[in-house]
Amino acid sequence: MKLNQIKEPPREIMSLDVQELSAEKAQYLVESFETPIVGYYNWDYRETENRIKKLYELGKKLNWNASLDIDWSIKFPAHEWFNEPEATPFSDLEEYKSLSDEKKLEMDHSNMAWTASQLLHGEQGALLVSSQLVSCSPTYQAKLYAASQAFDEARHVEVFNRYIKERIGYIYPVNKYLKMLLDKILTDPRWDLKFIGMQIIVEGLALAAFESLRNTVRDPVLKEILRLTKRHEARHVTFGVNFLEDFIPLLNEKEKEERAEFALEACMVMKERLFNLVVPSKFLKIKEEKIREILLENTLMGGFRDILFSNIVPNLKRIGLMTEKIRPKFDRLGLLDYESFPHSGEV
């Protein structure tokens, strides 16, 4: 085994070999990060958080195995589109119309590769953060649930990695804005900010991605993967809401505003920066700013943002981070209308 230390994520597309490497030949690209995390023992083992205990029990009951519960034998021909052809935001663009059918299919496959890659990178980030939450969660029941979530995230990494290897064959680098968000959550010393960043923001993003993607993908194997992983993510969000709505009121006003500003900044990134610019710029030869404008105006992308912020904004309000100072800033982003949607606090 060899560890290749790198200072930043790879920038090039990497092929994934379906053949397992021997331990002697295995080489791993690793990037380190440091965090001054404060951990907690908890010597009071009384079970006082009934909602979180219920979530923990549900997690044990509704377990699934990526190797056994997904039918990997289902074939998906290489000439098939991963997404519905009419789902592309660029169908009216002359640069897209001029592409051959083969190039349009190749672009569709590249789009799926990029999307699946970001899901995989995000799930690894969730795995790392949830492992931190086991140590830094201050209560007994929260530690148990965080440990069960870490196991969930491990399966998500496993299943998306296998899907990419067997169905696609190559992986795109992590989106730099997704990486920035994960870095902030992983390296911040405040355990409650890790909760906010992961359980409310990142898991809310995952829920929206799974739901919107499941509406357009054609591969039955991926549809089933998305169904199973979405079931986990919904519980993870509920865990965050249940725990934080009891903790946030204990913070002073300055601390609350700091957390609210962090949530706002994360929402700004997701609204305006988490786009696939790489694939369209490669195939259509147009500037990234034009791609961003098209995606911001596209109906399907608008539907994704509706799902995303109808998941996140009501939960921020529920836990007490939609403060009077922060509300006008959410309003200027056009996100305040989502606060009246149902929250995720019910088990």
C-alpha positions in Angstrom: 0.0 0.0 0.0 1.3 3.5 -0.9 -0.2 6.8 0.2 0.3 9.7 -2.3 -0.1 12.9 -0.3 -1.5 15.8 -2.4 -2.2 19.4 -1.4 -5.5 19.8 -3.3 -8.0 17.5 -5.0 -7.2 16.1 -8.4 -8.3 18.4 -11.3 -8.4 15.7 -14.0 -11.0 13.0 -14.8 -9.8 9.7 -13.4 -10.7 6.3 -14.7 -11.9 3.7 -12.3 -10.8 0.1 -12.7 -13.5 -2.5 -11.9 -10.7 -5.0 -11.0 -9.6 -4.9 -7.4 -6.0 -4.2 -6.8 -3.8 -6.3 -4.6 -2.6 -4.7 -1.3 0.9 -4.5 -2.7 -0.1 -2.5 -5.8 -2.7 -0.3 -4.1 -2.0 3.5 -4.2 -4.2 6.0 -2.6 -4.4 9.8 -3.3 -5.0 11.4 0.1 -5.4 15.1 1.1 -5.1 16.0 4.7 -7.1 18.5 6.8 -6.7 19.6 10.4 -9.4 20.5 12.9 -9.1 21.5 16.6 -12.1 19.4 17.5 -13.1 19.1 21.1 -14.6 15.7 22.0 -16.8 14.8 24.9 -17.2 11.8 27.1 -20.7 11.4 28.4 -21.0 9.6 31.8 -24.7 9.9 32.0 -26.2 7.1 30.1 -29.9 7.8 30.7 -32.0 7.8 27.6 -33.8 11.2 27.8 -33.9 12.1 24.1 -36.9 10.0 23.0 -37.1 11.3 19.4 -33.4 10.7 18.7 -33.7 7.2 20.3 -36.6 6.5 18.0 -34.5 7.6 15.0 -31.7 5.3 16.1 -34.1 2.4 16.4 -35.5 3.1 12.9 -32.0 3.1 11.5 -31.4 -0.3 12.9 -34.7 -1.6 11.6 -34.6 -0.2 8.1 -31.0 -1.2 7.3 -30.0 -2.2 3.8 -27.0 -3.9 2.2 -25.7 -2.4 -1.1 -24.4 -5.8 -2.2 -27.6 -7.8 -1.5 -30.5 -5.4 -1.7 -29.7 -3.9 -5.1 -30.0 -6.0 -8.3 -26.7 -5.2 -10.0 -27.5 -7.8 -12.7 -29.9 -5.4 -14.4 -28.3 -4.3 -17.7 -28.2 -0.7 -19.0 -27.0 -0.6 -22.6 -24.3 1.9 -23.5 -26.4 3.4 -26.2 -29.2 4.4 -23.7 -29.5 7.9 -22.3 -29.0 8.2 -18.5 -31.4 11.1 -18.3 -34.5 11.8 -20.3 -33.3 13.7 -23.5 -35.9 16.5 -23.0 -34.5 17.1 -19.5 -31.4 18.9 -20.8 -31.4 22.6 -20.1 -29.6 23.3 -23.4 -32.1 21.8 -25.9 -33.0 25.2 -27.4 -29.3 26.3 -27.8 -27.9 26.3 -31.3 -24.6 25.0 -30.0 -26.5 21.9 -28.7 -28.7 21.4 -31.7 -25.6 21.3 -33.9 -24.1 18.3 -32.0 -24.4 14.9 -33.6 -26.6 12.3 -31.9 -23.4 10.5 -30.8 -22.1 13.7 -29.2 -25.4 14.4 -27.5 -25.3 10.9 -26.0 -21.7 11.3 -24.9 -22.6 14.6 -23.2 -25.5 12.9 -21.4 -23.2 10.2 -20.1 -20.6 12.9 -19.1 -23.3 14.8 -17.2 -24.3 11.7 -15.3 -20.6 11.0 -14.5 -20.2 14.5 -13.1 -23.4 14.3 -11.1 -22.7 10.8 -9.7 -19.1 12.0 -8.9 -20.4 14.9 -6.8 -22.7 12.6 -5.0 -19.8 10.3 -4.2 -17.6 13.2 -3.0 -20.4 14.6 -0.9 -21.0 11.2 0.7 -17.4 10.9 1.6 -17.6 14.4 3.2 -20.7 13.3 5.1 -18.8 10.1 6.3 -16.0 12.2 7.7 -18.2 14.7 9.4 -20.5 12.1 11.0 -17.4 10.4 12.4 -16.5 13.7 14.0 -20.0 14.0 15.5 -19.5 10.8 17.3 -16.8 12.4 19.4 -18.0 15.9 19.7 -21.7 15.3 20.3 -22.2 16.1 24.0 -25.1 13.6 24.7 -25.2 9.8 24.9 -28.1 9.3 22.5 -26.7 11.8 19.9 -23.4 9.8 19.9 -25.2 6.6 19.2 -27.2 8.1 16.3 -24.1 9.8 14.9 -22.3 6.4 14.9 -25.2 4.8 13.0 -25.2 7.7 10.6 -21.5 7.1 9.9 -22.4 3.5 9.0 -25.1 4.9 6.7 -22.6 7.2 5.0 -20.1 4.4 4.5 -22.8 2.5 2.5 -23.5 5.5 0.5 -19.8 5.9 -0.5 -19.7 2.2 -1.2 -22.8 2.2 -3.4 -22.0 5.3 -5.5 -18.5 4.2 -5.9 -19.7 0.8 -7.2 -22.2 2.4 -9.5 -19.6 4.7 -11.1 -17.2 1.9 -11.5 -19.6 -0.5 -13.1 -21.9 1.8 -15.0 -19.7 4.8 -16.0 -16.0 3.9 -15.6 -14.6 7.4 -14.7 -14.9 10.0 -12.1 -14.9 13.8 -12.2 -13.1 16.0 -9.6 -15.0 17.4 -6.7 -16.8 20.7 -7.4 -14.6 23.5 -5.8 -17.6 25.1 -4.0 -18.8 21.7 -2.6 -15.2 21.2 -1.4 -15.2 24.6 0.2 -18.4 23.9 2.1 -17.1 20.5 3.3 -13.8 22.0 4.3 -15.5 24.6 6.4 -17.7 22.0 8.2 -14.8 19.6 8.8 -12.2 22.1 10.0 -14.5 24.3 12.2 -13.9 23.6 15.9 -17.6 24.3 16.9 -19.5 21.0 17.1 -22.9 22.7 16.7 -21.7 24.3 13.4 -20.8 20.8 12.2 -24.4 19.8 13.0 -25.8 22.7 11.2 -23.6 22.3 8.2 -24.0 18.6 7.8 -27.5 17.7 9.1 -29.3 20.8 7.8 -27.3 22.0 4.8 -25.5 19.1 3.2 -28.1 16.5 4.0 -30.8 18.9 2.7 -28.8 19.2 -0.5 -28.5 15.4 -0.8 -32.3 15.0 -0.3 -33.0 17.5 -3.1 -30.4 16.0 -5.4 -31.8 12.5 -4.9 -35.4 13.5 -5.3 -34.9 15.6 -8.5 -32.5 13.1 -10.1 -34.8 10.2 -9.4 -37.5 12.0 -11.5 -35.3 12.1 -14.6 -32.9 9.1 -14.6 -33.8 6.1 -16.7 -31.4 3.5 -15.1 -33.5 1.3 -12.7 -30.4 0.5 -10.7 -29.7 4.2 -10.0 -33.4 4.8 -9.2 -33.2 2.1 -6.5 -30.0 3.5 -5.1 -31.5 6.9 -4.9 -34.6 5.5 -3.2 -32.6 3.7 -0.5 -30.1 6.5 0.2 -32.9 9.1 0.3 -34.5 7.1 3.1 -31.4 7.5 5.2 -30.9 11.2 4.4 -34.4 12.0 5.6 -33.7 10.5 9.0 -30.3 12.3 9.2 -32.0 15.7 8.6 -34.6 14.9 11.3 -31.9 14.1 13.7 -30.3 17.4 13.1 -33.5 19.3 13.5 -34.5 17.5 16.7 -31.1 18.0 18.3 -30.5 21.6 17.3 -33.9 22.9 18.1 -33.1 22.1 21.8 -29.6 23.4 21.7 -29.7 26.7 19.6 -31.9 28.5 22.2 -29.0 28.0 24.7 -26.7 30.2 22.6 -26.3 33.9 23.2 -27.4 36.4 20.4 -23.9 36.8 19.0 -23.4 33.0 18.7 -26.8 32.6 17.0 -26.0 35.3 14.5 -22.7 33.6 13.6 -24.5 30.3 13.0 -27.2 32.1 11.0 -24.6 33.9 8.8 -22.9 30.6 8.1 -26.2 29.0 7.0 -26.9 32.0 4.8 -23.5 31.8 3.1 -24.0 28.1 2.5 -27.4 28.8 0.9 -25.8 31.5 -1.3 -23.3 29.0 -2.6 -25.9 26.3 -3.3 -28.2 28.8 -5.1 -25.6 30.4 -7.3 -22.4 28.2 -7.5 -23.1 24.5 -7.3 -23.5 24.0 -11.0 -22.1 21.6 -13.6 -20.2 24.0 -15.8 -17.5 21.6 -16.8 -19.4 19.3 -19.1 -21.4 22.0 -21.0 -18.3 24.1 -21.6 -16.5 21.1 -23.0 -19.2 20.0 -25.4 -20.9 23.3 -26.3 -17.8 25.5 -26.3 -19.5 28.4 -24.5 -18.5 30.5 -21.6 -19.2 29.4 -18.0 -21.1 32.6 -17.3 -23.5 31.9 -20.1 -24.0 28.3 -18.8 -24.7 29.6 -15.3 -27.3 32.0 -16.7 -29.0 29.2 -18.6 -29.1 27.0 -15.6 -30.4 29.7 -13.3 -33.3 30.3 -15.7 -34.0 26.6 -16.5 -37.4 25.2 -15.3 -35.9 21.9 -14.2 -33.1 23.5 -12.3 -35.7 25.8 -10.8 -37.6 22.8 -9.6 -34.4 21.4 -8.0 -33.9 24.7 -6.1 -37.5 24.6 -5.0 -36.9 21.1 -3.5 -33.6 22.2 -2.0 -34.7 25.3 -0.2 -38.1 24.0 0.8 -36.1 21.4 2.7 -33.5 23.7 4.2 -35.2 27.1 5.0 -38.1 25.7 7.1 -35.6 23.7 9.2 -33.4 26.8 9.7 -36.5 28.5 11.0 -37.5 25.5 13.2 -34.1 25.4 15.0 -34.0 29.2 15.6 -31.6 30.5 13.0 -34.0 32.5 10.9 -33.3 35.5 13.1 -34.6 39.1 12.6 -31.2 40.2 11.4 -30.8 37.4 8.9 -34.4 37.3 7.5 -33.9 40.4 5.2 -30.8 38.7 3.7 -32.7 35.6 2.9 -35.5 37.8 1.5 -33.0 39.5 -0.9 -32.0 36.0 -2.1 -35.6 35.2 -2.8 -35.5 32.4 -0.3 -37.8 33.7 2.5 -41.0 32.4 0.9 -39.8 28.8 1.6 -40.0 29.3 5.4 -43.7 28.4 5.5 -43.0 24.9 4.0 -43.2 21.9 6.4 -40.1 21.3 8.5 -38.4 18.0 9.1 -38.7 17.8 12.8 -41.3 15.0 13.0 -40.0 11.4 13.4 
